[in-house]
Amino acid sequence: MATVPAYHANSPEYPPSHREVYHDKDTCPDGKRIKPQHRDSGTGGKKHCLECYKVS
């Protein structure tokens, strides 16, 4: 597990549970599902993903 720069989903094709959080771990299964073209850098003012938080 490595920390990566924070990112969040920017596309409505993802469920709200994925759009309302940011990710910062390379092992996060939810974060891995977000296509690179649908990622915005930073936290976007969103809360930390629970999966990413677990491995903090």
C-alpha positions as CSV (number, residue, x, y, z in Angstrom):
1,M,0.0,0.0,0.0
2,A,1.3,3.4,-1.0
3,T,-0.1,6.8,-0.6
4,V,-0.8,8.6,-3.9
5,P,-1.9,12.1,-4.6
6,A,-5.5,12.6,-3.6
7,Y,-8.2,12.3,-6.3
8,H,-11.9,12.0,-6.7
9,A,-14.5,10.9,-9.4
10,N,-15.8,13.7,-11.6
11,S,-18.4,11.6,-13.6
12,P,-22.0,10.9,-12.9
13,E,-21.5,7.3,-14.2
14,Y,-20.2,6.4,-10.7
15,P,-22.6,6.0,-7.8
16,P,-22.9,8.8,-5.2
17,S,-21.0,6.7,-2.7
18,H,-18.0,6.9,-5.0
19,R,-18.4,10.5,-6.0
20,E,-18.8,11.9,-2.5
21,V,-15.3,10.8,-1.3
22,Y,-11.7,11.2,-2.3
23,H,-9.0,8.4,-2.5
24,D,-5.4,8.4,-1.7
25,K,-4.3,4.8,-1.5
26,D,-3.1,2.8,-4.5
27,T,-4.8,-0.4,-3.1
28,C,-8.3,1.0,-2.7
29,P,-10.7,-1.2,-4.7
30,D,-13.2,1.7,-5.1
31,G,-10.5,4.1,-6.3
32,K,-9.2,1.6,-8.8
33,R,-12.6,1.4,-10.4
34,I,-12.4,5.1,-11.3
35,K,-11.1,5.5,-14.9
36,P,-8.1,7.9,-15.2
37,Q,-10.2,10.2,-17.5
38,H,-12.8,10.5,-14.7
39,R,-10.4,11.6,-12.0
40,D,-9.9,15.1,-10.7
41,S,-6.9,15.9,-8.5
42,G,-7.3,16.8,-4.9
43,T,-9.9,16.1,-2.3
44,G,-12.6,18.3,-3.9
45,G,-13.7,19.1,-0.3
46,K,-15.0,15.6,0.0
47,K,-14.6,13.2,2.9
48,H,-11.9,10.5,3.0
49,C,-12.9,7.1,1.4
50,L,-13.5,4.6,4.2
51,E,-11.4,2.0,2.4
52,C,-8.5,4.4,2.1
53,Y,-9.0,5.5,5.7
54,K,-8.8,1.9,7.0
55,V,-5.2,1.5,5.7
56,S,-4.0,5.0,6.9
